[in-house]
Amino acid sequence: MTMIQMSDSGPPRAAAPSHRLRALARRVRARLPVYLADLRDDPKWLLMFISGRVVMVRRAVSLMTRSAVPQNASSDTIFAGIDPRAAADEIRADGISCGLQLPEPIVSGIRAFADRTECFGNLERSVAFLPAEHRQAEVASGRPILVGHFLDKIEQCPEIDVVRQDACLFLIASHYLRTTAVVISSRLWWSFPSENYDEALLKRASQERFHFDMNDWRSVKFFFYLTDVDDDAGPHVYVRESHRRKRLRHQLTFFVGKPDSEIIDFYGRERIMRIHGPAGYGFAEDPFGFHMGTVALRRPRLMFEVEYGISPPTRRRFYGDLPTRSAGAPEAK
């Protein structure tokens, strides 16, 4: 893991007002069906989505939802040598804790699954392709493809289930959230090198723009690289301490994305982390802190994420997907 200053280079961030408005309208149209589905699934979701971005409200909810959590880790873990309480304390202070490492058989199993399974380009089920055929898929679709998500196909990968059910991750999440944590979502996705992408596509891919997540009153995410990641492979970026300290205008806004200049001015370059690591490297973070993905410049990046929260999961357990699961399908794990 490395911590370095943000670079001034990268995809263009500025756009004419009319272009920004059109991009905003496209983004709202794209997300509206997802938000409406979550609202139908749980009417209380709207209250969380609106008021859960206020720091004082989140602290109050944390106090009201505290309960006893397990004190000792079971032996059913693949993360030897990790102290769940210490990791939770580090997240509480900085918003992030690094140093997790997946065993090689788990990495190999997930990577093999991701190589042989079709993913969905830019979160669109109509754009399905094998990762090795990324360039051909771009030609066939006539547009850039920055990301390829597996959505509900990850249920076919047993190694992913091992990670989601790991006792150590559960204890880290429970100690951090100070209640019994539950898995609310998970995802596996590729980030691909591409060209000629616009700002709207970057936002859809959650890349190159700082933002925070609003998936629950409180949550914690575990990320794992399944390929080696350096600056050429789209490293994840996190702003330390931004999970507990935010400008008021960043709390009282409908949109969670913010420009680099506002983040650097308020938090300082020294708190911005670009996370490098070998295949299997992992870290835990509070997604209410500002973070972003970056564009893979020369090599694709494969990444897995599992999120724990304090509320029952909605039917939309897979990032960016609508709850199309049949009534008889299994619930979230």
Contacts in CASP RR format, 6 or more apart in sequence:
PFRMAT RR
TARGET T0000
AUTHOR 0000-0000-0000
METHOD contacts of the structure
MODEL  1
MTMIQMSDSGPPRAAAPSHRLRALARRVRARLPVYLADLRDDPKWLLMFI
SGRVVMVRRAVSLMTRSAVPQNASSDTIFAGIDPRAAADEIRADGISCGL
QLPEPIVSGIRAFADRTECFGNLERSVAFLPAEHRQAEVASGRPILVGHF
LDKIEQCPEIDVVRQDACLFLIASHYLRTTAVVISSRLWWSFPSENYDEA
LLKRASQERFHFDMNDWRSVKFFFYLTDVDDDAGPHVYVRESHRRKRLRH
QLTFFVGKPDSEIIDFYGRERIMRIHGPAGYGFAEDPFGFHMGTVALRRP
RLMFEVEYGISPPTRRRFYGDLPTRSAGAPEAK
1 98 0 8 1.000
1 99 0 8 1.000
1 273 0 8 1.000
1 275 0 8 1.000
1 276 0 8 1.000
1 277 0 8 1.000
1 281 0 8 1.000
1 283 0 8 1.000
2 273 0 8 1.000
2 274 0 8 1.000
2 275 0 8 1.000
2 276 0 8 1.000
3 272 0 8 1.000
3 273 0 8 1.000
3 274 0 8 1.000
4 274 0 8 1.000
5 269 0 8 1.000
5 270 0 8 1.000
5 272 0 8 1.000
6 237 0 8 1.000
6 260 0 8 1.000
6 264 0 8 1.000
6 269 0 8 1.000
6 272 0 8 1.000
6 274 0 8 1.000
10 208 0 8 1.000
10 295 0 8 1.000
11 197 0 8 1.000
11 199 0 8 1.000
11 202 0 8 1.000
11 208 0 8 1.000
11 295 0 8 1.000
12 199 0 8 1.000
13 199 0 8 1.000
13 208 0 8 1.000
13 209 0 8 1.000
13 259 0 8 1.000
13 260 0 8 1.000
15 23 0 8 1.000
15 199 0 8 1.000
19 199 0 8 1.000
20 199 0 8 1.000
23 198 0 8 1.000
23 199 0 8 1.000
23 200 0 8 1.000
23 203 0 8 1.000
26 200 0 8 1.000
27 200 0 8 1.000
27 203 0 8 1.000
27 204 0 8 1.000
30 204 0 8 1.000
33 322 0 8 1.000
34 316 0 8 1.000
34 320 0 8 1.000
34 321 0 8 1.000
34 322 0 8 1.000
35 49 0 8 1.000
37 314 0 8 1.000
37 315 0 8 1.000
37 316 0 8 1.000
37 322 0 8 1.000
37 323 0 8 1.000
38 45 0 8 1.000
38 49 0 8 1.000
38 314 0 8 1.000
38 316 0 8 1.000
39 45 0 8 1.000
39 46 0 8 1.000
41 314 0 8 1.000
41 315 0 8 1.000
41 316 0 8 1.000
41 323 0 8 1.000
42 311 0 8 1.000
42 312 0 8 1.000
42 314 0 8 1.000
45 314 0 8 1.000
48 214 0 8 1.000
48 216 0 8 1.000
48 217 0 8 1.000
48 311 0 8 1.000
49 214 0 8 1.000
51 57 0 8 1.000
52 58 0 8 1.000
52 61 0 8 1.000
52 214 0 8 1.000
52 217 0 8 1.000
53 212 0 8 1.000
53 214 0 8 1.000
53 251 0 8 1.000
53 252 0 8 1.000
53 253 0 8 1.000
53 256 0 8 1.000
54 251 0 8 1.000
54 252 0 8 1.000
55 244 0 8 1.000
55 245 0 8 1.000
55 246 0 8 1.000
55 251 0 8 1.000
58 217 0 8 1.000
58 218 0 8 1.000
58 288 0 8 1.000
61 217 0 8 1.000
61 218 0 8 1.000
61 310 0 8 1.000
62 177 0 8 1.000
62 178 0 8 1.000
62 217 0 8 1.000
62 218 0 8 1.000
65 177 0 8 1.000
65 178 0 8 1.000
65 179 0 8 1.000
65 217 0 8 1.000
65 218 0 8 1.000
65 310 0 8 1.000
66 178 0 8 1.000
66 179 0 8 1.000
67 178 0 8 1.000
67 179 0 8 1.000
67 180 0 8 1.000
69 171 0 8 1.000
69 174 0 8 1.000
69 175 0 8 1.000
69 178 0 8 1.000
69 179 0 8 1.000
69 180 0 8 1.000
70 171 0 8 1.000
70 174 0 8 1.000
73 84 0 8 1.000
73 167 0 8 1.000
73 168 0 8 1.000
73 171 0 8 1.000
74 167 0 8 1.000
75 167 0 8 1.000
76 166 0 8 1.000
76 167 0 8 1.000
77 166 0 8 1.000
77 167 0 8 1.000
77 168 0 8 1.000
77 169 0 8 1.000
78 102 0 8 1.000
78 103 0 8 1.000
78 106 0 8 1.000
78 162 0 8 1.000
78 163 0 8 1.000
78 166 0 8 1.000
78 168 0 8 1.000
79 100 0 8 1.000
79 101 0 8 1.000
79 166 0 8 1.000
79 168 0 8 1.000
79 169 0 8 1.000
82 100 0 8 1.000
82 168 0 8 1.000
82 172 0 8 1.000
84 168 0 8 1.000
84 171 0 8 1.000
84 172 0 8 1.000
84 174 0 8 1.000
84 175 0 8 1.000
85 171 0 8 1.000
85 175 0 8 1.000
87 97 0 8 1.000
87 172 0 8 1.000
87 175 0 8 1.000
87 176 0 8 1.000
87 284 0 8 1.000
88 97 0 8 1.000
88 172 0 8 1.000
88 173 0 8 1.000
88 175 0 8 1.000
88 176 0 8 1.000
90 96 0 8 1.000
90 97 0 8 1.000
91 97 0 8 1.000
91 172 0 8 1.000
91 176 0 8 1.000
91 220 0 8 1.000
91 284 0 8 1.000
91 285 0 8 1.000
91 286 0 8 1.000
92 176 0 8 1.000
93 241 0 8 1.000
94 240 0 8 1.000
94 241 0 8 1.000
95 238 0 8 1.000
95 240 0 8 1.000
95 241 0 8 1.000
95 242 0 8 1.000
95 243 0 8 1.000
95 244 0 8 1.000
95 285 0 8 1.000
95 286 0 8 1.000
95 289 0 8 1.000
96 238 0 8 1.000
96 240 0 8 1.000
96 273 0 8 1.000
96 283 0 8 1.000
96 284 0 8 1.000
96 285 0 8 1.000
96 286 0 8 1.000
97 172 0 8 1.000
97 283 0 8 1.000
97 284 0 8 1.000
97 285 0 8 1.000
98 275 0 8 1.000
98 282 0 8 1.000
98 283 0 8 1.000
99 281 0 8 1.000
99 282 0 8 1.000
99 283 0 8 1.000
100 222 0 8 1.000
100 224 0 8 1.000
100 281 0 8 1.000
100 282 0 8 1.000
100 283 0 8 1.000
100 284 0 8 1.000
101 280 0 8 1.000
101 281 0 8 1.000
101 282 0 8 1.000
102 163 0 8 1.000
102 224 0 8 1.000
102 280 0 8 1.000
102 281 0 8 1.000
102 282 0 8 1.000
105 159 0 8 1.000
106 159 0 8 1.000
106 162 0 8 1.000
106 163 0 8 1.000
106 280 0 8 1.000
107 226 0 8 1.000
107 279 0 8 1.000
107 280 0 8 1.000
109 157 0 8 1.000
109 159 0 8 1.000
110 157 0 8 1.000
110 159 0 8 1.000
110 160 0 8 1.000
110 188 0 8 1.000
110 226 0 8 1.000
110 302 0 8 1.000
110 304 0 8 1.000
111 226 0 8 1.000
111 227 0 8 1.000
111 279 0 8 1.000
111 302 0 8 1.000
113 156 0 8 1.000
113 157 0 8 1.000
113 159 0 8 1.000
113 160 0 8 1.000
114 131 0 8 1.000
114 150 0 8 1.000
114 188 0 8 1.000
114 190 0 8 1.000
114 226 0 8 1.000
114 302 0 8 1.000
115 130 0 8 1.000
115 131 0 8 1.000
115 132 0 8 1.000
116 130 0 8 1.000
117 130 0 8 1.000
117 150 0 8 1.000
117 153 0 8 1.000
117 156 0 8 1.000
118 128 0 8 1.000
118 129 0 8 1.000
118 130 0 8 1.000
118 153 0 8 1.000
119 128 0 8 1.000
119 129 0 8 1.000
119 130 0 8 1.000
119 131 0 8 1.000
119 148 0 8 1.000
119 149 0 8 1.000
119 150 0 8 1.000
119 153 0 8 1.000
119 189 0 8 1.000
119 190 0 8 1.000
120 127 0 8 1.000
120 128 0 8 1.000
120 148 0 8 1.000
120 149 0 8 1.000
120 150 0 8 1.000
120 151 0 8 1.000
121 127 0 8 1.000
121 128 0 8 1.000
121 129 0 8 1.000
121 137 0 8 1.000
121 141 0 8 1.000
121 145 0 8 1.000
121 147 0 8 1.000
121 148 0 8 1.000
121 149 0 8 1.000
122 143 0 8 1.000
122 145 0 8 1.000
122 146 0 8 1.000
122 147 0 8 1.000
122 148 0 8 1.000
122 201 0 8 1.000
122 204 0 8 1.000
122 205 0 8 1.000
123 147 0 8 1.000
123 148 0 8 1.000
123 149 0 8 1.000
123 151 0 8 1.000
123 204 0 8 1.000
123 319 0 8 1.000
123 320 0 8 1.000
123 321 0 8 1.000
125 151 0 8 1.000
127 137 0 8 1.000
127 141 0 8 1.000
127 145 0 8 1.000
129 136 0 8 1.000
129 137 0 8 1.000
129 140 0 8 1.000
131 148 0 8 1.000
131 190 0 8 1.000
131 192 0 8 1.000
131 300 0 8 1.000
131 302 0 8 1.000
134 145 0 8 1.000
134 190 0 8 1.000
134 192 0 8 1.000
134 300 0 8 1.000
137 145 0 8 1.000
138 144 0 8 1.000
138 145 0 8 1.000
138 194 0 8 1.000
143 201 0 8 1.000
144 194 0 8 1.000
144 195 0 8 1.000
144 196 0 8 1.000
144 197 0 8 1.000
144 201 0 8 1.000
145 192 0 8 1.000
145 194 0 8 1.000
146 191 0 8 1.000
146 192 0 8 1.000
146 194 0 8 1.000
146 197 0 8 1.000
146 201 0 8 1.000
146 202 0 8 1.000
146 204 0 8 1.000
146 205 0 8 1.000
146 207 0 8 1.000
146 295 0 8 1.000
147 189 0 8 1.000
147 190 0 8 1.000
147 191 0 8 1.000
147 192 0 8 1.000
147 205 0 8 1.000
147 207 0 8 1.000
148 189 0 8 1.000
148 190 0 8 1.000
148 191 0 8 1.000
148 192 0 8 1.000
149 187 0 8 1.000
149 188 0 8 1.000
149 189 0 8 1.000
149 318 0 8 1.000
149 319 0 8 1.000
149 320 0 8 1.000
149 321 0 8 1.000
150 187 0 8 1.000
150 188 0 8 1.000
150 189 0 8 1.000
151 187 0 8 1.000
151 318 0 8 1.000
151 319 0 8 1.000
151 320 0 8 1.000
151 321 0 8 1.000
152 317 0 8 1.000
152 318 0 8 1.000
152 321 0 8 1.000
152 325 0 8 1.000
154 160 0 8 1.000
154 186 0 8 1.000
154 187 0 8 1.000
154 188 0 8 1.000
154 318 0 8 1.000
155 161 0 8 1.000
157 188 0 8 1.000
160 186 0 8 1.000
160 188 0 8 1.000
160 304 0 8 1.000
161 333 0 8 1.000
163 169 0 8 1.000
163 222 0 8 1.000
163 224 0 8 1.000
163 304 0 8 1.000
163 306 0 8 1.000
164 183 0 8 1.000
164 186 0 8 1.000
164 306 0 8 1.000
164 333 0 8 1.000
165 333 0 8 1.000
169 222 0 8 1.000
169 284 0 8 1.000
169 306 0 8 1.000
169 308 0 8 1.000
170 181 0 8 1.000
170 308 0 8 1.000
172 220 0 8 1.000
172 222 0 8 1.000
172 284 0 8 1.000
173 181 0 8 1.000
173 220 0 8 1.000
173 222 0 8 1.000
173 284 0 8 1.000
173 308 0 8 1.000
173 309 0 8 1.000
174 180 0 8 1.000
174 181 0 8 1.000
174 308 0 8 1.000
176 220 0 8 1.000
176 284 0 8 1.000
176 286 0 8 1.000
177 218 0 8 1.000
177 219 0 8 1.000
177 220 0 8 1.000
177 308 0 8 1.000
177 309 0 8 1.000
177 310 0 8 1.000
179 310 0 8 1.000
181 220 0 8 1.000
181 308 0 8 1.000
181 309 0 8 1.000
181 310 0 8 1.000
182 308 0 8 1.000
182 309 0 8 1.000
182 310 0 8 1.000
182 311 0 8 1.000
182 312 0 8 1.000
182 313 0 8 1.000
182 332 0 8 1.000
183 306 0 8 1.000
183 307 0 8 1.000
183 308 0 8 1.000
183 309 0 8 1.000
183 313 0 8 1.000
183 332 0 8 1.000
183 333 0 8 1.000
184 215 0 8 1.000
184 216 0 8 1.000
184 219 0 8 1.000
184 307 0 8 1.000
184 308 0 8 1.000
184 309 0 8 1.000
184 311 0 8 1.000
184 313 0 8 1.000
184 314 0 8 1.000
184 317 0 8 1.000
184 332 0 8 1.000
185 215 0 8 1.000
185 306 0 8 1.000
185 307 0 8 1.000
185 313 0 8 1.000
185 316 0 8 1.000
185 317 0 8 1.000
185 318 0 8 1.000
185 319 0 8 1.000
185 332 0 8 1.000
186 304 0 8 1.000
186 305 0 8 1.000
186 306 0 8 1.000
186 307 0 8 1.000
186 317 0 8 1.000
186 318 0 8 1.000
187 304 0 8 1.000
187 305 0 8 1.000
187 318 0 8 1.000
187 319 0 8 1.000
188 302 0 8 1.000
188 303 0 8 1.000
188 304 0 8 1.000
188 305 0 8 1.000
189 302 0 8 1.000
189 303 0 8 1.000
189 319 0 8 1.000
190 300 0 8 1.000
190 301 0 8 1.000
190 302 0 8 1.000
191 205 0 8 1.000
191 207 0 8 1.000
191 233 0 8 1.000
191 234 0 8 1.000
191 293 0 8 1.000
191 295 0 8 1.000
191 296 0 8 1.000
191 300 0 8 1.000
191 301 0 8 1.000
191 303 0 8 1.000
192 296 0 8 1.000
192 300 0 8 1.000
193 295 0 8 1.000
193 296 0 8 1.000
193 297 0 8 1.000
193 298 0 8 1.000
193 299 0 8 1.000
193 300 0 8 1.000
194 295 0 8 1.000
197 295 0 8 1.000
202 208 0 8 1.000
202 209 0 8 1.000
202 295 0 8 1.000
203 209 0 8 1.000
205 293 0 8 1.000
206 292 0 8 1.000
206 293 0 8 1.000
207 292 0 8 1.000
207 293 0 8 1.000
207 294 0 8 1.000
207 295 0 8 1.000
208 292 0 8 1.000
208 293 0 8 1.000
208 294 0 8 1.000
208 295 0 8 1.000
209 257 0 8 1.000
209 258 0 8 1.000
209 259 0 8 1.000
209 292 0 8 1.000
210 237 0 8 1.000
210 239 0 8 1.000
210 257 0 8 1.000
210 258 0 8 1.000
210 259 0 8 1.000
210 260 0 8 1.000
210 263 0 8 1.000
210 290 0 8 1.000
210 291 0 8 1.000
210 292 0 8 1.000
211 256 0 8 1.000
211 257 0 8 1.000
211 258 0 8 1.000
211 290 0 8 1.000
211 291 0 8 1.000
211 292 0 8 1.000
212 242 0 8 1.000
212 243 0 8 1.000
212 256 0 8 1.000
212 257 0 8 1.000
212 287 0 8 1.000
212 288 0 8 1.000
212 289 0 8 1.000
212 290 0 8 1.000
212 291 0 8 1.000
213 219 0 8 1.000
213 221 0 8 1.000
213 256 0 8 1.000
213 287 0 8 1.000
213 288 0 8 1.000
214 256 0 8 1.000
214 288 0 8 1.000
215 287 0 8 1.000
215 307 0 8 1.000
215 309 0 8 1.000
216 309 0 8 1.000
216 310 0 8 1.000
216 311 0 8 1.000
217 310 0 8 1.000
217 311 0 8 1.000
218 288 0 8 1.000
218 309 0 8 1.000
218 310 0 8 1.000
219 286 0 8 1.000
219 287 0 8 1.000
219 288 0 8 1.000
219 307 0 8 1.000
219 308 0 8 1.000
219 309 0 8 1.000
219 310 0 8 1.000
220 284 0 8 1.000
220 285 0 8 1.000
220 286 0 8 1.000
220 287 0 8 1.000
220 307 0 8 1.000
220 308 0 8 1.000
220 309 0 8 1.000
221 284 0 8 1.000
221 285 0 8 1.000
221 286 0 8 1.000
221 287 0 8 1.000
221 305 0 8 1.000
221 306 0 8 1.000
221 307 0 8 1.000
221 308 0 8 1.000
222 282 0 8 1.000
222 283 0 8 1.000
222 284 0 8 1.000
222 305 0 8 1.000
222 306 0 8 1.000
222 307 0 8 1.000
222 308 0 8 1.000
223 236 0 8 1.000
223 282 0 8 1.000
223 283 0 8 1.000
223 284 0 8 1.000
223 285 0 8 1.000
223 303 0 8 1.000
223 304 0 8 1.000
223 305 0 8 1.000
224 280 0 8 1.000
224 281 0 8 1.000
224 282 0 8 1.000
224 303 0 8 1.000
224 304 0 8 1.000
224 305 0 8 1.000
225 277 0 8 1.000
225 278 0 8 1.000
225 279 0 8 1.000
225 280 0 8 1.000
225 281 0 8 1.000
225 282 0 8 1.000
225 301 0 8 1.000
225 302 0 8 1.000
225 303 0 8 1.000
226 279 0 8 1.000
226 280 0 8 1.000
226 302 0 8 1.000
226 303 0 8 1.000
226 304 0 8 1.000
227 233 0 8 1.000
227 279 0 8 1.000
227 299 0 8 1.000
227 300 0 8 1.000
227 301 0 8 1.000
227 302 0 8 1.000
228 277 0 8 1.000
228 278 0 8 1.000
228 279 0 8 1.000
228 299 0 8 1.000
229 235 0 8 1.000
229 236 0 8 1.000
229 275 0 8 1.000
229 276 0 8 1.000
229 277 0 8 1.000
229 278 0 8 1.000
229 281 0 8 1.000
229 301 0 8 1.000
230 276 0 8 1.000
230 277 0 8 1.000
231 274 0 8 1.000
231 276 0 8 1.000
231 297 0 8 1.000
232 296 0 8 1.000
232 297 0 8 1.000
232 298 0 8 1.000
232 299 0 8 1.000
233 296 0 8 1.000
233 297 0 8 1.000
233 298 0 8 1.000
233 299 0 8 1.000
233 300 0 8 1.000
233 301 0 8 1.000
234 293 0 8 1.000
234 294 0 8 1.000
234 295 0 8 1.000
234 296 0 8 1.000
234 297 0 8 1.000
234 301 0 8 1.000
235 274 0 8 1.000
235 275 0 8 1.000
235 276 0 8 1.000
235 293 0 8 1.000
235 294 0 8 1.000
236 274 0 8 1.000
236 275 0 8 1.000
236 283 0 8 1.000
236 291 0 8 1.000
236 292 0 8 1.000
236 293 0 8 1.000
236 294 0 8 1.000
236 303 0 8 1.000
237 272 0 8 1.000
237 273 0 8 1.000
237 274 0 8 1.000
237 275 0 8 1.000
237 291 0 8 1.000
237 292 0 8 1.000
237 293 0 8 1.000
237 294 0 8 1.000
238 272 0 8 1.000
238 273 0 8 1.000
238 275 0 8 1.000
238 285 0 8 1.000
238 289 0 8 1.000
238 290 0 8 1.000
238 291 0 8 1.000
239 263 0 8 1.000
239 267 0 8 1.000
239 271 0 8 1.000
239 272 0 8 1.000
239 273 0 8 1.000
239 289 0 8 1.000
239 290 0 8 1.000
239 291 0 8 1.000
240 267 0 8 1.000
240 271 0 8 1.000
240 272 0 8 1.000
240 273 0 8 1.000
241 267 0 8 1.000
241 271 0 8 1.000
242 263 0 8 1.000
242 267 0 8 1.000
242 271 0 8 1.000
242 289 0 8 1.000
242 290 0 8 1.000
243 285 0 8 1.000
243 286 0 8 1.000
243 288 0 8 1.000
243 289 0 8 1.000
247 262 0 8 1.000
247 266 0 8 1.000
250 258 0 8 1.000
250 262 0 8 1.000
258 290 0 8 1.000
263 272 0 8 1.000
263 290 0 8 1.000
264 272 0 8 1.000
267 290 0 8 1.000
274 294 0 8 1.000
275 283 0 8 1.000
285 291 0 8 1.000
287 307 0 8 1.000
305 319 0 8 1.000
313 331 0 8 1.000
313 332 0 8 1.000
314 323 0 8 1.000
315 323 0 8 1.000
315 325 0 8 1.000
316 322 0 8 1.000
316 323 0 8 1.000
317 332 0 8 1.000
END
